[in-house]
Amino acid sequence: MTKITEFDHSVLAVNDLMTAQRFYAEVLGEIVGRSEIGWPSMTTTEQMHRAVRLQPILNQKNPGHVSAPHASVTVGEAQIPLFLHRDHIQEPPPEQLRGTPRLAIKVTAEQMDRAVEVFQKSRVRFEDVRQPECSPVARSLYFKDPSSNFLELCCER
């Protein structure tokens, strides 16, 4: 039997693909030192019409389903797929910076210090939390992306 040894990926629903790509590539990329924007898909009217035409051939098990516009950003070694919301999702209040579901990204102590500077420069609201001694995480920065997805940068003890 094959053991699962690592998490493959998580998908984030966003309300603006271009804004989300810029946020992850520019803000988080500056913190971790590497980012790359992937090619968007289903973002033009022609791509959407083609998908609707091909849908009965490609997706016979789920008739009527057409994939949402999507793109990705690679931050450090992690690829973050971004999908455009199909429906309106009630966002948490602006002052709420912690919640679930939450995507946590492990960073070094140096990257954590750089994150504070980058967030302040980029006007990203965040909460800096020193975790209790019993926690394997020493420090966390909680914040949200432009689509109000909850995120955390965490530094191991």
C-alpha positions as CSV (number, residue, x, y, z in Angstrom):
1,M,0.0,0.0,0.0
2,T,1.3,3.5,-0.9
3,K,1.6,5.9,2.0
4,I,0.6,9.5,1.5
5,T,3.7,11.6,2.4
6,E,2.8,15.1,1.5
7,F,-0.1,17.4,0.7
8,D,-0.6,17.9,-3.0
9,H,-2.4,21.3,-3.2
10,S,-5.3,23.4,-2.0
11,V,-7.5,25.6,-4.2
12,L,-8.5,29.1,-3.2
13,A,-11.6,30.7,-4.5
14,V,-11.1,34.4,-5.3
15,N,-13.3,37.2,-6.6
16,D,-10.7,38.7,-9.0
17,L,-8.0,36.5,-10.6
18,M,-5.6,39.3,-11.6
19,T,-5.7,41.0,-8.2
20,A,-5.2,37.6,-6.5
21,Q,-2.3,36.7,-8.8
22,R,-0.6,40.1,-8.1
23,F,-1.1,39.7,-4.3
24,Y,0.4,36.2,-4.1
25,A,3.3,36.9,-6.6
26,E,4.3,40.4,-5.4
27,V,3.5,40.4,-1.6
28,L,4.1,36.7,-0.7
29,G,6.8,36.4,-3.4
30,E,8.8,39.2,-1.8
31,I,8.6,37.5,1.5
32,V,9.8,34.1,0.4
33,G,12.1,35.3,-2.3
34,R,10.5,33.5,-5.3
35,S,7.2,33.7,-7.2
36,E,5.9,32.9,-10.6
37,I,2.5,33.6,-12.1
38,G,1.0,30.7,-14.1
39,W,-1.1,31.1,-17.2
40,P,-4.8,31.8,-16.6
41,S,-7.4,29.6,-18.2
42,M,-11.0,30.3,-19.1
43,T,-10.5,34.0,-18.7
44,T,-11.7,35.1,-22.2
45,T,-15.2,34.9,-23.7
46,E,-13.8,32.7,-26.5
47,Q,-12.3,30.2,-24.0
48,M,-15.7,30.1,-22.1
49,H,-17.7,29.6,-25.3
50,R,-15.3,26.8,-26.4
51,A,-15.6,25.1,-23.0
52,V,-19.4,25.2,-23.2
53,R,-19.3,23.7,-26.7
54,L,-16.9,20.9,-25.7
55,Q,-18.5,20.3,-22.3
56,P,-20.9,17.4,-23.4
57,I,-17.9,15.6,-25.0
58,L,-15.4,16.2,-22.1
59,N,-17.6,16.0,-19.1
60,Q,-20.3,13.4,-19.7
61,K,-20.5,12.4,-16.0
62,N,-21.4,16.0,-14.9
63,P,-23.6,17.5,-17.6
64,G,-23.9,21.3,-17.5
65,H,-20.7,21.8,-15.5
66,V,-18.1,24.1,-17.1
67,S,-14.9,24.8,-15.2
68,A,-14.6,28.2,-13.6
69,P,-11.9,30.7,-14.8
70,H,-8.7,29.8,-13.0
71,A,-5.0,30.6,-12.7
72,S,-2.1,29.8,-10.4
73,V,0.8,31.3,-8.6
74,T,3.9,29.6,-7.4
75,V,5.2,31.0,-4.2
76,G,8.5,29.5,-3.1
77,E,8.0,25.8,-3.8
78,A,4.2,25.8,-3.3
79,Q,1.8,26.1,-6.2
80,I,-1.4,27.9,-5.3
81,P,-4.4,27.4,-7.7
82,L,-6.8,30.2,-7.8
83,F,-10.4,29.8,-9.0
84,L,-12.9,32.5,-9.7
85,H,-16.0,32.3,-7.4
86,R,-19.1,31.2,-9.3
87,D,-21.4,32.7,-6.6
88,H,-21.3,35.5,-4.2
89,I,-19.7,34.4,-0.9
90,Q,-20.3,36.5,2.3
91,E,-16.9,37.8,3.3
92,P,-15.9,38.1,7.0
93,P,-15.8,41.6,8.5
94,P,-12.6,43.5,7.6
95,E,-11.3,43.5,11.2
96,Q,-11.5,39.6,11.4
97,L,-8.0,38.4,10.5
98,R,-8.2,34.9,11.9
99,G,-10.6,32.2,10.8
100,T,-11.1,28.9,9.0
101,P,-10.5,27.5,6.6
102,R,-7.0,28.9,6.6
103,L,-4.0,28.2,4.5
104,A,-0.8,28.2,6.6
105,I,2.6,28.7,5.0
106,K,5.7,27.8,6.8
107,V,8.5,30.4,6.7
108,T,11.9,31.0,8.4
109,A,12.5,33.5,11.2
110,E,14.1,35.8,8.7
111,Q,11.2,35.6,6.3
112,M,8.8,36.3,9.2
113,D,10.6,39.5,10.0
114,R,10.6,40.5,6.3
115,A,6.9,39.7,6.2
116,V,6.2,42.4,8.8
117,E,8.0,44.9,6.7
118,V,6.4,43.8,3.4
119,F,2.9,43.8,5.0
120,Q,3.4,47.3,6.4
121,K,4.7,48.6,3.1
122,S,1.9,46.9,1.1
123,R,-0.7,48.0,3.7
124,V,-1.8,44.4,4.4
125,R,-3.6,44.2,7.8
126,F,-2.1,41.5,9.9
127,E,-2.0,40.2,13.5
128,D,1.4,39.2,14.9
129,V,1.0,36.4,17.5
130,R,3.7,34.9,19.7
131,Q,2.5,31.3,20.3
132,P,2.6,29.7,23.8
133,E,5.7,27.6,24.7
134,C,3.7,24.4,24.3
135,S,3.1,25.1,20.6
136,P,5.4,23.7,17.9
137,V,4.9,27.1,16.2
138,A,6.8,30.0,17.7
139,R,5.2,32.9,15.9
140,S,2.3,33.4,13.5
141,L,1.2,36.3,11.3
142,Y,-2.5,36.1,10.5
143,F,-3.9,38.0,7.5
144,K,-6.3,37.8,4.5
145,D,-5.8,38.0,0.8
146,P,-7.8,40.5,-1.3
147,S,-10.6,38.0,-1.6
148,S,-10.8,37.6,2.3
149,N,-9.3,34.1,2.3
150,F,-7.7,33.5,5.7
151,L,-3.9,33.0,5.6
152,E,-1.2,32.4,8.1
153,L,2.6,32.6,8.0
154,C,4.1,30.4,10.7
155,C,7.6,30.0,12.0
156,E,8.5,26.7,13.8
157,R,10.0,26.9,17.3
